[in-house]
Amino acid sequence: MLSSFFKKILSIMLALSMFSMSALALELDTSVDEEIRKHYNPSQIEKDLLPPLPKTSPTVNQTPKTAPARNMKTVETTTPPPKTLPTVDTSKKAPRRIQTLPNQQPTNSQKSKIAREGIAAIKIKKGTKFKVKSLTAISDYTPVSANMSFKTTESVTQRYVTVPAGTIFKAVIEDSHPPQMSGNGGLIVININRMVFRGKTRNIQAKVTKANGKKIFVNNIKGKRQYWKGVANSTKPGAKFYKKSMRGTVKLAQNPWTLILTPFTAVAGVVVYGVNIIGSPVFAIFSKGGRISIPAGTEFEIKLLEDVYLD
């Protein structure tokens, strides 16, 4: 009991002595560094002991030829961008040039406009349409290479030029034929190849787009196709024979002596009419289409297929 009591007292005393002891501190002597700095140059020692920096070729934005001092920042020089972009004088425009055609000169009313714009020739654009009236009567019997003429009924105005009413267009019949078998109608193909403008004839390329108010496709003026009309017409003989046979059958039936003959007339009429109906598509092959006859003064519409240059 006593030994354990003394152990507890000893432990308490050791703990109190540990808390009452002063803290240990480590004090460094810096006087040695000051003595070294007084007798030696640290910067010179670094230069002597450290290897030299590698040499590099100067770039566009690097200025120094000699290596800068260690721990110094190199300064890059750059050219600042301009604040405003350079302006270009667009007040003077180069005049437009169009190939001058021979024997063409501007008129007095157009000289000022042409001089301002620098135009050497005036152009009527491709696709321009003119309303004209024929001066020549033609038909599907008109021979190929025959000439015909048109006259404009309305003026057409474009830039720098007006084609007045009364301007003459000349054409040639390129192809034609009368009505043909299988119901094919007549044909007229007109090639408009010249225009008389201010007393001068110029070569052009144009086609007919309307004739007498009707649209013309692919420049072909066609007569009416009448094949199915031929089919209907080819059944008319059979229908007539059938009616006659029926009338004869009625007359024979009124007389007791001829009554025995009525079946023959009736059957004959039915057979002929049936054969006629079945064979009508073949018979219509030999029928012809409609005729074409265009008198002078008929209204047309023509369209340019290429640009035309005028004075």
C-alpha positions in Angstrom: 0.0 0.0 0.0 2.8 2.4 1.0 4.8 1.6 -2.1 1.9 2.4 -4.4 1.2 5.6 -2.5 4.8 6.7 -2.9 4.7 5.9 -6.6 1.7 8.1 -7.1 3.4 11.0 -5.3 6.5 10.6 -7.3 4.6 10.6 -10.5 2.8 13.8 -9.6 6.1 15.5 -8.7 7.7 14.6 -12.0 4.7 15.9 -13.9 4.8 19.3 -12.0 8.5 19.6 -12.6 8.1 19.0 -16.3 5.4 21.8 -16.7 7.5 24.2 -14.6 10.7 23.8 -16.8 11.4 26.7 -19.3 11.0 26.0 -23.1 14.2 25.3 -25.0 15.0 27.6 -27.9 17.6 27.3 -30.8 19.5 30.5 -31.5 21.4 30.7 -34.8 24.5 32.8 -35.3 24.1 34.9 -38.5 27.4 36.8 -38.0 29.2 34.2 -40.2 27.1 35.3 -43.3 28.0 38.9 -42.7 31.7 38.1 -42.4 31.5 36.2 -45.8 29.8 39.1 -47.5 32.5 41.5 -46.3 35.4 39.5 -47.7 33.8 37.9 -50.9 31.6 39.1 -53.8 28.7 36.5 -54.3 27.8 37.8 -57.7 31.3 37.4 -59.0 31.5 33.9 -57.6 28.3 33.0 -59.5 29.7 34.3 -62.8 33.0 32.4 -62.3 31.4 29.1 -61.2 28.2 28.9 -63.3 28.5 28.0 -67.1 27.8 30.8 -69.6 24.3 31.1 -71.2 23.8 29.6 -74.7 23.9 32.1 -77.6 20.8 32.4 -79.8 20.3 34.3 -83.1 18.1 37.4 -82.6 14.6 37.2 -84.0 12.6 40.1 -85.7 11.1 41.2 -82.4 14.2 40.7 -80.2 16.4 43.8 -79.9 19.6 43.1 -78.0 22.7 41.7 -79.7 24.5 41.1 -76.3 23.1 38.8 -73.8 21.1 40.6 -71.1 22.1 40.4 -67.5 20.9 37.5 -65.5 17.5 37.8 -63.9 16.5 40.7 -66.3 13.4 40.4 -68.5 13.9 40.8 -72.2 11.7 43.4 -73.9 10.0 42.6 -77.2 9.3 45.4 -79.6 6.2 45.0 -81.8 4.8 47.4 -84.4 1.3 48.6 -83.4 -1.4 48.0 -86.0 -2.7 51.1 -87.8 -5.8 52.6 -86.3 -7.5 53.2 -89.6 -7.4 51.3 -92.9 -6.1 53.0 -96.0 -8.8 54.4 -98.2 -9.0 53.9 -102.0 -10.4 56.6 -104.3 -13.3 55.0 -106.2 -14.6 58.3 -107.7 -13.0 57.5 -111.0 -14.4 54.3 -112.5 -13.1 52.7 -115.6 -15.6 52.9 -118.4 -17.3 49.8 -119.6 -16.2 48.5 -123.0 -18.3 46.7 -125.5 -17.0 45.7 -128.9 -17.7 48.3 -131.5 -19.5 47.1 -134.5 -18.5 48.3 -138.0 -20.4 51.2 -139.5 -22.2 52.1 -136.3 -22.4 55.6 -134.7 -24.5 56.9 -131.8 -27.4 59.2 -132.6 -27.5 62.8 -131.4 -30.1 62.1 -128.7 -27.9 59.3 -127.2 -24.5 60.9 -127.4 -24.6 62.5 -124.0 -25.7 59.2 -122.2 -23.2 57.2 -124.1 -20.4 59.6 -123.3 -21.3 59.5 -119.6 -21.4 55.7 -119.4 -18.5 55.0 -121.8 -20.6 52.7 -124.0 -19.2 51.9 -127.5 -22.3 50.0 -128.7 -25.9 49.6 -127.7 -27.4 46.2 -127.0 -30.9 44.8 -127.3 -31.0 41.9 -124.9 -31.6 38.3 -125.8 -35.2 37.3 -125.0 -36.7 40.7 -126.0 -40.2 40.3 -127.6 -41.8 42.3 -130.4 -45.4 42.5 -131.4 -45.5 42.5 -135.2 -48.0 42.2 -138.1 -47.2 40.1 -141.2 -46.9 41.8 -144.5 -47.0 38.6 -146.6 -49.6 35.9 -146.9 -48.2 32.4 -146.4 -49.6 28.8 -146.2 -48.4 25.3 -145.8 -48.0 25.2 -149.6 -45.5 28.2 -149.5 -42.2 26.8 -150.8 -39.0 26.6 -148.7 -36.7 29.6 -148.9 -39.5 32.0 -149.7 -39.1 35.4 -148.1 -41.7 37.2 -145.9 -41.7 40.4 -143.8 -43.2 41.7 -140.6 -43.7 45.2 -139.2 -43.7 46.1 -135.5 -47.0 47.5 -134.1 -45.6 48.8 -130.8 -42.4 50.4 -129.8 -39.9 48.6 -127.5 -37.7 50.7 -125.2 -34.5 49.5 -123.6 -31.5 51.2 -122.2 -30.2 53.9 -124.5 -32.4 52.8 -127.4 -36.0 52.6 -128.6 -37.1 50.3 -131.4 -40.0 52.3 -132.8 -43.2 51.0 -134.2 -43.0 50.3 -137.9 -39.6 48.6 -137.7 -39.3 45.9 -140.4 -38.2 42.3 -139.6 -37.5 40.0 -142.5 -37.8 36.2 -142.5 -37.4 33.1 -144.7 -39.5 30.0 -144.8 -37.2 27.3 -143.4 -39.6 24.3 -143.8 -43.1 23.7 -144.9 -45.3 20.8 -146.1 -49.1 20.4 -146.7 -51.3 18.0 -144.6 -50.1 14.4 -144.6 -51.5 11.0 -143.9 -52.3 9.7 -140.4 -54.0 13.0 -139.6 -50.8 15.0 -139.6 -51.5 18.7 -140.3 -49.6 21.2 -142.4 -46.4 22.8 -141.2 -44.7 26.2 -141.6 -41.3 27.0 -139.9 -40.3 30.7 -140.1 -36.7 31.8 -139.5 -36.5 35.5 -138.7 -33.0 36.5 -139.6 -32.9 40.3 -140.4 -34.0 43.6 -138.9 -34.1 47.0 -140.7 -33.3 49.6 -138.1 -32.8 53.3 -139.1 -32.2 52.4 -142.7 -29.6 49.6 -142.0 -30.1 45.9 -142.2 -28.7 43.8 -139.4 -28.5 40.1 -139.0 -30.4 38.6 -136.1 -31.8 35.3 -134.8 -35.4 35.3 -133.7 -38.4 32.9 -133.6 -42.2 33.1 -133.6 -43.8 32.6 -130.2 -47.4 33.5 -131.1 -49.4 33.5 -134.3 -52.9 35.0 -134.4 -53.1 34.8 -130.5 -52.1 31.2 -130.3 -48.8 30.0 -128.7 -46.3 28.5 -131.0 -43.9 25.8 -129.6 -40.4 25.1 -131.0 -41.1 27.7 -133.8 -43.3 25.2 -135.6 -46.7 26.5 -136.9 -48.7 23.3 -137.2 -52.0 22.5 -138.8 -54.6 20.7 -136.7 -54.0 17.0 -136.2 -57.1 15.1 -137.2 -56.4 11.4 -136.7 -59.3 10.8 -134.4 -61.5 12.8 -136.6 -60.4 10.5 -139.4 -61.4 7.5 -137.2 -64.9 8.9 -136.8 -65.2 9.8 -140.5 -64.1 6.3 -141.5 -67.2 4.8 -139.8 -69.6 6.9 -141.8 -69.8 4.5 -144.8 -70.7 1.6 -142.6 -73.3 3.6 -140.8 -75.0 4.6 -144.1 -75.0 1.0 -145.3 -76.5 -0.2 -142.0 -79.3 2.4 -142.2 -80.1 1.4 -145.8 -80.2 -2.3 -145.0 -82.6 -1.6 -142.1 -84.9 0.3 -144.3 -84.8 -2.5 -146.9 -85.6 -5.0 -144.1 -88.6 -3.1 -143.1 -90.0 -3.0 -146.6 -89.4 -6.7 -147.2 -91.2 -7.5 -143.9 -94.4 -5.7 -145.2 -94.8 -8.2 -148.0 -95.5 -11.8 -147.1 -93.8 -13.1 -150.3 -90.5 -11.2 -149.4 -90.6 -11.7 -145.6 -88.3 -14.6 -145.9 -85.5 -12.3 -147.2 -85.5 -9.9 -144.2 -82.8 -11.8 -142.2 -80.3 -11.5 -145.0 -80.6 -7.8 -145.3 -80.5 -7.2 -141.6 -77.4 -9.4 -141.1 -75.6 -7.8 -144.0 -76.1 -4.4 -142.5 -74.8 -5.4 -139.1 -71.8 -7.2 -140.5 -70.7 -4.3 -142.7 -71.2 -1.8 -140.0 -69.2 -3.9 -137.5 -66.3 -4.4 -139.9 -66.3 -0.7 -140.5 -66.1 0.2 -136.8 -63.3 -2.4 -136.1 -61.3 -1.3 -139.1 -61.7 2.5 -138.6 -58.3 3.0 -136.8 -56.6 1.5 -139.8 -58.8 3.4 -142.3 -57.9 6.7 -140.5 -54.3 6.3 -141.3 -55.1 7.4 -144.8 -56.8 10.6 -143.6 -55.0 13.9 -143.6 -54.7 16.7 -141.0 -55.7 20.4 -141.1 -54.5 23.0 -143.5 -52.6 26.2 -142.7 -53.4 29.5 -144.4 -52.2 32.8 -142.8 -53.3 36.0 -144.6 -51.3 39.2 -144.6 -52.1 41.4 -141.6 -52.1 38.5 -139.1 -50.6 39.4 -135.7 -47.5 37.6 -134.5 -45.1 37.8 -131.5 -41.4 37.2 -132.1 -38.6 36.7 -129.6 -34.8 37.4 -130.0 -32.6 34.3 -129.6 -29.4 36.3 -129.1 -28.2 39.8 -128.3 -28.4 42.4 -131.0 -26.0 45.4 -131.1 -27.2 48.6 -132.5 -25.8 52.1 -132.9 
